[in-house]
């Protein structure tokens, strides 16, 4: 069988596996996350700190059209669960996501932060104005946008490698993830320090995911049990 068909079949099989359960669980997890996110944003336990800008922020200009790349995260993350091949991979993704969310929301509650108040006429950019109204640039550091982008990038790389997908898909995965990181600054929803801290949290999530994947399952335990004679 040609290799070009093999990787397509592998990815298609993964997409079909538990597709309804994966879809419903992903939608439910995102809904719960947003509820917790906005509750924490409205109930900080200390004074909100404005995050400072650094040199990287000056290098990235304001790009309002990057809004669509910014919100594409919520499409990007769904591939992490959609391509899970079994319940173990799905549970590992959920466990790592929960760890990142708990750490991030805990920091937001104990040490709340916000993006600087940039002197733009947001009414000229309706999409960004809506985003600023909803999110009000709070819960800034660490950027969970960056965290879930980096984490999902690692997970998708693993899925693509397991399916022996062509290098072009792996490159597209990296570019999409980096584009989301770029958009977090280009929309002025975050500053570079937020993105750096969020990326570190995403790497932690990737380690948690890999550790959960390697946990022995029932089959592995049965194999190690001595056979009764």
N, C-alpha and C positions, 0 to 999 in steps of 0.2 A: 504493500500500500504506500502511495507517495506520501512523503513527510508532510507536504502542504495540507493534505487531508487529515492526517493524524492529529495535528495540533488543533485544527478546527473541530474535529470530533471530540477531542478531550475537553475543550472549552464549552462546547455545546452540551456535553454530558453533565459537566459541572453546573451549568445554568439550569438544566432540567431537574437536577437532584434537589428534592425538598423545596421546590421553587415557591410554592404557596407559603410554606412555613417561614422560609427566609424572607419573603416579601413582607409578611405580616409582622414578624419579629423585628425587622429593620424599621418599619414604619412606627411600631410601638416604641422602640428604643429612642428614635429621634423625637417623638412626641414627649416622652418622659424627660429626655435631656433638655428640650427647650423649656418645659415647665420649670425644671430645677434651675436652669440658666437665668431665666428672667426673674424668678423668685429671689435668687441670690443677688442679682443686680439691684433689686429694690430693697434689700435688707442687709446692707453691709454692716459689719460690726465695728468699723473704725473709719477714720476720715479717708476720703478718696484721694489718692495721689495722682498727679499728672505726670505721665511718663516723659522723660527727656528725649530729645532727638540727638542722634549721633551722625557721624559723617556719611554713613550709608543712606540715611534719609535724604541728605542733600543730593546724592547721586541719582536717586529715583524721583523723577518729576511726577507731579499730579496728573494722573491719566484716568479721567472719569469713565472712559469706555471700558476700562478693565473691570468695571462692576460685574459684567456678565461672567468673566473669568472667576471673580471672587465668589459669586453664588453657585458656580459650577461645582464647588466642593460637595454639595449635597447630592449631586449625581455621581461624582467621583467615589465617595465613600460607599455607595451602594454596591459597587463592583467587588468590594472586599468581602461582603457576605454573599453576593450572588454567585461568585466563583468558588465558594467553599465546596469541597468535594464530599464532606461528610459532617456528621454532628460534632465531631471533635474539633475540626477546623472552625466551625461556626461558633462553638462554645469558647474556643481560644480567642477569637476575634472579639466576642462579647466581653470576656474577662478583661482583656487588655483595654478595651474602650472604657469599661467601668473604672479601671484603675486611673486612667488619664482624666476621666470626668471628675472623679472624686478628688484627685489632687488639684486639678485646675479650679474647681468650684470651691474647694477649701481655701485656696489662696485668695480667690476673689472675695470670699466672705471675710477672711481675717486681715487681708492686706489689699483692699480694693484699689483699683487703678483705672485711669481713663486716658484716652489719647489726647494730645494737645488740642486746643480750640483753634483750628486753622481759620484764617480770615478769607474764606471763600463764600461766594453767594450761592449757597446750596440750592436755591430755588431755580437756578439755571440748569441743574442736573437732577431732574425729578427722581430718577432711580436711587441716586445717592442720598437725596433729601429724605426719601422714604426710609432708607436704611438707617440714616442718622436718627430719624424719629423713633424707629422701633428699637434700635440697639443703643442709641445715644452714646456710642463709642466707649461704653463702660466695659468692665470685665476684660481689660486690655492685656494685662501681662500675667501669665503667659497666654499668648494667642492660641486658643483652642482650634482656630482655623488652621494655623500652622501645624499644630500638634496632630490633628487628624489627617491633614494632607501628607505629612511625612510618614506617619504610621501606615496609612493606606497605601502609600507608594511602596513601602517594604512588603506589605502583604501581597499586593498585586504582582510585584516582581517574583515573589515565591510561586504564586499561581501560574504565571506565565512560564517560568522556568520549568515547573513540573509538567506543563503541557508541551514543552519544547517549542514554544511559540517563536516566531522569527524575531530577530534583533530589532526590527523596526517597531514592533509593539512595545518592547522593553524601553526603547528610546522615547516613544510617545508617552509612555507612563511617566518617565522621569520629567519630560518637558511639561506635562500637564501639572504634575505636583509642584514643580518649580514655578510655573505660571501662577498658581494659586498663592504661593508665598509672595511672589512679586506683587500680585494684585492687592494683597493685604496692606502693603505700604503705598502702592500707587493710588488706591482709593482714599488714602489717609484715614482708614479705619483703624490702622495700627501703625506703630513706629517699629524701627528695626529691632530694638531691644525686645519688644513683644514677640516678634517673629523668631528671634534667636532662642528665647526661653521656650517658646512653644515647640520649636523644632527639637530641642533637647527632650521635652516631654514626649514628643512623638517617637523619638529613638528609644526612650524608656519603654513606651508601649510596645514597640517592636520586639524588645527583649522579653517582655512579659508574654507576648504572643508566642514567640519561639519556645520559651520555657514550657508554656501550657501545651503546645503541640507535642513536645517530647515526653510529657508525663505518660507513664505506662497505662494502657487501657486494660479492660478485662481480659482481652485475648492475650496480652503480654503477661498478665499475672498468671493466667492458666498455664502458659507455656513454661513458666518458672516453677510451678508447683510440682513436687515430686510425684511420680506415678506410683499408686498403691500396688503392692505385690502380694 
